[in-house]
Amino acid sequence: MKHIFSIVAIVVVLCASVINCRAGRSYGSDVNTFGRDGSYALGMNLGESLKADNIFPNMDDFVQGMMDVLTDSATRFSMDEAYMIFQDAYNALHEAQSAQAEQQEREFLAENSARPEITVTDSGLQYEIINEGTGEKPTSEDKVLVHYDGSLIDGNVFDSSSYHGDEPVEITLDDFFITGIIEGVQLMNVGSTYRFYIPSILGFGSDMNIPQFPPFSTLIYTIELVEIVQN
């Protein structure tokens, strides 16, 4: 948390120079002043970072805080107070976003499980059979060759065996870090293609703290089991 505040605070102060330059005013020496392109790029980088963390500040107060610091004007809070206020606001925002994401996952899984083609296991893993093969089923200790695509419920593809070329990818199930896949592939006969809907509790957990994977991300994996590799 503290490093997030420190990074934002540093960039906020730098971004204030952009605002001052646009107003024809400069604080500090010219050697410390960004050019127009550099200032715009800095603004883009800050915006991207804030957007990735789902932080959308009130711009009036945001700019006023920067201006007060740069002009040595009286501030509403001391820097220690500002850190604590930011921390509290960030925690409240994070809790609200997590609660919303948890509700969205619960609603998605409930609606999806009601589809007639969906089977739900005791763990909560959901799957549908795209094509049923006739070969053997692997155990958790086996190495398998698979084609797969992994996406989120919004359709964003985050992983695919095609990234590694046209050939299937070899994995050892026990070494795989997604519990839902370890369970799911053992349900498949060689030659099968299944689509798995993996709740966050069987995937990346309730909070990966990675922009690509919001809290309570349900993972959707379409997997073709090509072969069980003999050791």
C-alpha positions as CSV (number, residue, x, y, z in Angstrom):
1,M,0.0,0.0,0.0
2,K,2.7,2.5,1.0
3,H,4.6,2.1,-2.3
4,I,1.3,2.8,-4.2
5,F,0.9,6.0,-2.3
6,S,4.6,7.0,-2.7
7,I,4.5,6.4,-6.5
8,V,1.3,8.3,-6.9
9,A,2.5,11.2,-4.7
10,I,5.7,11.5,-6.7
11,V,4.0,11.5,-10.0
12,V,1.3,13.9,-8.7
13,V,4.0,16.5,-7.9
14,L,5.6,16.0,-11.3
15,C,2.2,16.3,-13.0
16,A,1.6,19.6,-11.3
17,S,4.4,21.1,-13.4
18,V,2.4,20.2,-16.5
19,I,-0.5,22.2,-15.2
20,N,1.7,25.2,-14.2
21,C,3.4,25.2,-17.6
22,R,0.0,25.3,-19.4
23,A,-0.9,28.3,-17.3
24,G,2.4,30.0,-18.2
25,R,3.8,29.6,-14.7
26,S,6.9,27.8,-13.6
27,Y,8.0,26.7,-10.1
28,G,11.6,25.7,-9.8
29,S,14.4,26.1,-12.3
30,D,14.1,25.4,-16.0
31,V,16.3,22.4,-15.7
32,N,13.5,20.7,-13.7
33,T,10.8,21.5,-16.2
34,F,9.4,18.9,-18.6
35,G,8.9,19.8,-22.2
36,R,5.4,19.6,-23.7
37,D,5.7,16.1,-25.1
38,G,7.4,14.8,-22.0
39,S,4.7,16.4,-19.9
40,Y,1.9,14.9,-22.0
41,A,3.5,11.5,-21.9
42,L,3.8,11.8,-18.1
43,G,0.1,12.6,-17.9
44,M,-0.7,9.5,-20.0
45,N,1.5,7.3,-17.8
46,L,-0.2,8.6,-14.6
47,G,-3.6,8.2,-16.1
48,E,-2.8,4.6,-17.2
49,S,-1.6,3.7,-13.7
50,L,-4.6,5.2,-12.0
51,K,-7.0,3.6,-14.5
52,A,-5.3,0.2,-14.0
53,D,-5.9,0.5,-10.2
54,N,-9.5,1.7,-10.8
55,I,-8.7,5.0,-9.1
56,F,-10.6,7.9,-10.6
57,P,-10.0,11.0,-8.4
58,N,-12.1,14.1,-8.1
59,M,-10.1,16.2,-10.4
60,D,-10.7,19.6,-8.7
61,D,-9.4,18.4,-5.4
62,F,-6.7,16.3,-7.1
63,V,-5.3,19.4,-8.9
64,Q,-5.7,21.6,-5.9
65,G,-3.6,19.3,-3.7
66,M,-0.8,19.3,-6.3
67,M,-0.9,23.1,-6.6
68,D,-0.9,23.7,-2.9
69,V,2.2,21.5,-2.5
70,L,4.1,23.0,-5.4
71,T,3.4,26.6,-4.4
72,D,4.1,26.0,-0.7
73,S,0.6,27.0,0.1
74,A,-1.2,25.9,3.2
75,T,-2.5,22.3,2.7
76,R,-5.6,20.7,4.2
77,F,-3.5,18.0,5.9
78,S,0.1,17.2,6.9
79,M,1.8,14.7,4.7
80,D,1.4,12.0,7.4
81,E,-2.3,12.8,7.6
82,A,-2.5,12.7,3.8
83,Y,-1.0,9.3,3.7
84,M,-3.5,7.9,6.3
85,I,-6.4,9.5,4.5
86,F,-5.2,8.1,1.1
87,Q,-4.8,4.7,2.7
88,D,-8.3,4.7,4.2
89,A,-9.8,5.9,0.9
90,Y,-7.9,3.3,-1.1
91,N,-8.9,0.5,1.3
92,A,-12.6,1.6,1.2
93,L,-12.5,1.7,-2.6
94,H,-10.8,-1.7,-2.8
95,E,-13.3,-3.3,-0.4
96,A,-16.2,-1.8,-2.5
97,Q,-14.7,-3.1,-5.7
98,S,-14.1,-6.5,-4.3
99,A,-17.7,-6.8,-3.0
100,Q,-19.0,-5.8,-6.4
101,A,-16.7,-8.3,-8.1
102,E,-17.8,-11.1,-5.7
103,Q,-21.4,-10.4,-6.4
104,Q,-20.8,-10.4,-10.2
105,E,-19.0,-13.7,-10.0
106,R,-21.8,-15.2,-7.8
107,E,-24.5,-14.1,-10.3
108,F,-22.5,-15.3,-13.3
109,L,-21.9,-18.8,-11.8
110,A,-25.5,-19.1,-10.6
111,E,-26.9,-18.2,-14.1
112,N,-24.3,-20.4,-15.9
113,S,-25.0,-23.4,-13.7
114,A,-28.7,-23.3,-14.7
115,R,-27.9,-24.1,-18.3
116,P,-28.8,-27.7,-19.1
117,E,-25.5,-28.5,-20.7
118,I,-23.5,-27.5,-17.5
119,T,-22.4,-30.0,-14.9
120,V,-21.3,-28.7,-11.5
121,T,-18.8,-30.8,-9.4
122,D,-18.7,-30.9,-5.6
123,S,-15.9,-28.3,-5.5
124,G,-18.0,-25.8,-7.6
125,L,-16.2,-26.4,-10.9
126,Q,-18.6,-26.0,-13.8
127,Y,-18.0,-27.6,-17.2
128,E,-19.7,-28.5,-20.5
129,I,-18.7,-31.2,-23.0
130,I,-17.9,-29.9,-26.4
131,N,-16.6,-33.2,-27.7
132,E,-16.4,-36.5,-25.9
133,G,-13.4,-38.7,-26.6
134,T,-13.0,-42.4,-26.0
135,G,-9.4,-42.6,-24.6
136,E,-8.1,-43.0,-21.1
137,K,-8.5,-40.5,-18.4
138,P,-5.3,-39.0,-16.9
139,T,-4.4,-38.9,-13.2
140,S,-3.0,-35.9,-11.4
141,E,0.5,-37.3,-11.7
142,D,0.4,-37.7,-15.5
143,K,1.9,-35.5,-18.1
144,V,-0.6,-34.5,-20.8
145,L,-0.6,-32.8,-24.2
146,V,-3.3,-30.2,-24.5
147,H,-4.6,-27.4,-26.7
148,Y,-6.3,-24.7,-24.6
149,D,-7.6,-21.2,-24.5
150,G,-8.1,-19.2,-21.3
151,S,-10.4,-16.2,-21.0
152,L,-12.3,-14.1,-18.5
153,I,-16.1,-13.8,-18.5
154,D,-15.8,-10.5,-20.5
155,G,-14.2,-12.5,-23.4
156,N,-10.6,-11.2,-22.7
157,V,-8.2,-14.0,-23.7
158,F,-5.3,-14.1,-21.3
159,D,-3.7,-17.4,-22.2
160,S,-3.6,-19.8,-25.1
161,S,-1.6,-22.8,-26.2
162,S,-1.5,-21.1,-29.6
163,Y,1.0,-18.6,-28.1
164,H,3.5,-21.5,-28.2
165,G,2.9,-22.6,-31.8
166,D,0.6,-25.1,-33.5
167,E,1.7,-28.1,-31.5
168,P,-0.1,-29.0,-28.2
169,V,1.5,-28.0,-24.9
170,E,2.8,-30.6,-22.5
171,I,1.9,-30.0,-18.8
172,T,2.1,-32.1,-15.7
173,L,-1.2,-31.7,-13.9
174,D,0.3,-31.7,-10.4
175,D,2.5,-28.9,-11.3
176,F,-0.3,-26.7,-12.7
177,F,-1.2,-23.8,-10.5
178,I,-4.9,-23.6,-11.3
179,T,-6.8,-26.1,-9.1
180,G,-9.8,-26.1,-11.3
181,I,-7.7,-27.3,-14.3
182,I,-6.1,-30.1,-12.2
183,E,-9.5,-31.3,-11.3
184,G,-11.1,-30.8,-14.7
185,V,-8.6,-32.5,-16.9
186,Q,-8.9,-35.6,-14.9
187,L,-12.6,-35.8,-15.9
188,M,-11.7,-35.9,-19.6
189,N,-11.0,-38.9,-21.8
190,V,-8.2,-38.5,-24.4
191,G,-9.7,-37.0,-27.5
192,S,-12.2,-34.9,-25.5
193,T,-12.7,-31.1,-25.6
194,Y,-14.3,-29.6,-22.5
195,R,-15.0,-26.0,-21.5
196,F,-14.5,-25.3,-17.8
197,Y,-15.9,-22.4,-15.8
198,I,-13.5,-22.1,-12.9
199,P,-14.6,-20.1,-9.8
200,S,-12.0,-17.8,-8.3
201,I,-11.7,-20.1,-5.3
202,L,-10.4,-22.8,-7.7
203,G,-8.4,-20.3,-9.8
204,F,-6.4,-17.2,-8.8
205,G,-8.2,-16.5,-5.6
206,S,-10.3,-13.5,-4.5
207,D,-7.6,-10.9,-5.0
208,M,-4.6,-11.3,-7.3
209,N,-3.8,-7.6,-7.2
210,I,-3.0,-7.7,-10.9
211,P,-4.8,-5.4,-13.3
212,Q,-5.4,-8.2,-15.8
213,F,-7.2,-10.3,-13.2
214,P,-9.7,-8.4,-11.0
215,P,-10.7,-9.8,-7.7
216,F,-13.0,-12.8,-7.9
217,S,-12.1,-13.5,-11.6
218,T,-13.9,-16.6,-13.0
219,L,-11.7,-18.3,-15.5
220,I,-13.1,-19.9,-18.6
221,Y,-10.8,-22.6,-20.2
222,T,-11.5,-24.6,-23.3
223,I,-9.2,-27.6,-23.3
224,E,-8.7,-30.4,-25.8
225,L,-6.9,-33.4,-24.3
226,V,-4.7,-34.7,-27.1
227,E,-2.6,-37.3,-25.3
228,I,-1.4,-38.8,-22.0
229,V,2.4,-38.7,-22.2
230,Q,4.0,-41.9,-21.0
231,N,6.9,-41.3,-18.5
